[in-house]
Amino acid sequence: MAVISLMTDFGAQDEYVGVMKGVILAAAPEVRIVDLCHRIAPQDVAQGAFMIAAAFRYFPAQSLHVLVVDPGVGGKRRILYAEAEGHRFLCPDNGLLTMVAHNAGLTRVRRVSNRALFASHMSRTFHGRDVFAPVAAFLARGGDPGELGAETAPEGIERLADWVPQIKADGRITGRIVATDRFGNLITNIGAEFLRNLSRDAPQVALQVDIGQQLTTHLHDAYEEALPGDVLAIIGSRATLEIAINQGRACDRFEVGPGDRVAVWRG
């Protein structure tokens, strides 16, 4: 049974997600649809890029991941079909595949241009319904990706600029906050490997964290290691640094969020 995951910034207020599912199921009733997330912040391509990179490997091989975070809908941006590590992706060419390409590498990319696969009447504002859903159904039914359009070089896709963490000459690791989760934790793009290098000689070494305010903490293994209300640094489920407050909301206390810069160095 074909599996399609859906990730959008549509939310749950309107009919948009349900209509997309209806279009897919009308053409491919046997498909299994999984709602990965529909609460990406409006037009937040970076949040979507990091979420899909963290999530796709947990799905069955050959799953199709349909990503609709599309601030350029109706404009000149391209639509892409891509493959990586046995998974398939369908999305606008606006940076959503940045981290999949960086972490996994894309083995095949096509520009989706075959209008015969689109809805016969298209809205310029709802390509989720009129382009992505019918193309997803075509692929779920076993359609040949070669019919989507011409191959294009993976190197030529749009990528988010300045969203890869770096180690500076003074030893600081710099990155960004990529998301705030439901608990108010600040999820960064600084991977566990960077932090382990900082604390390899002493796991409880003090870390300095700058998120607009400078904090002193260490790398924790569990939330219970901090008292309620205390700040902690922890490697979260995405294997990246998260700044949290035990039983509190770090995003509210520090008044930062997605896109803001973060720096970490050994104390």
HELIX and SHEET records of a PDB file:
HELIX    1   1 TYR A   16  ALA A   27  1                                  12    
HELIX    2   2 VAL A   45  ALA A   55  1                                  11    
HELIX    3   3 PHE A   56  TYR A   58  5                                   3    
HELIX    4   4 THR A   98  ASN A  103  1                                   6    
HELIX    5   5 ARG A  115  LEU A  117  5                                   3    
HELIX    6   6 HIS A  127  HIS A  127  1                                   1    
HELIX    7   7 GLY A  128  PHE A  132  3                                   5    
HELIX    8   8 ALA A  133  ALA A  140  1                                   8    
HELIX    9   9 PRO A  145  GLU A  147  5                                   3    
HELIX   10  10 PRO A  154  GLY A  156  5                                   3    
HELIX   11  11 ALA A  192  LEU A  198  1                                   7    
HELIX   12  12 TYR A  223  GLU A  225  5                                   3    
HELIX   13  13 ALA A  250  PHE A  254  1                                   5    
SHEET    1   A 6 ARG A  32  CYS A  37  0                                        
SHEET    2   A 6 VAL A   3  THR A   8  1                                        
SHEET    3   A 6 LEU A  64  VAL A  68  1                                        
SHEET    4   A 6 HIS A  87  PRO A  92  1                                        
SHEET    5   A 6 ILE A  79  ALA A  84 -1                                        
SHEET    6   A 6 ARG A 108  ARG A 111 -1                                        
SHEET    1   B 6 GLN A 166  ILE A 167  0                                        
SHEET    2   B 6 ILE A 173  THR A 180 -1                                        
SHEET    3   B 6 LEU A 186  GLY A 191 -1                                        
SHEET    4   B 6 THR A 240  ILE A 245 -1                                        
SHEET    5   B 6 VAL A 231  ILE A 235 -1                                        
SHEET    6   B 6 LEU A 219  HIS A 220  1                                        
SHEET    1   C 5 GLN A 166  ILE A 167  0                                        
SHEET    2   C 5 ILE A 173  THR A 180 -1                                        
SHEET    3   C 5 ARG A 261  ARG A 266 -1                                        
SHEET    4   C 5 LEU A 207  ASP A 210 -1                                        
SHEET    5   C 5 GLN A 214  THR A 217 -1                                        
END                                                                             
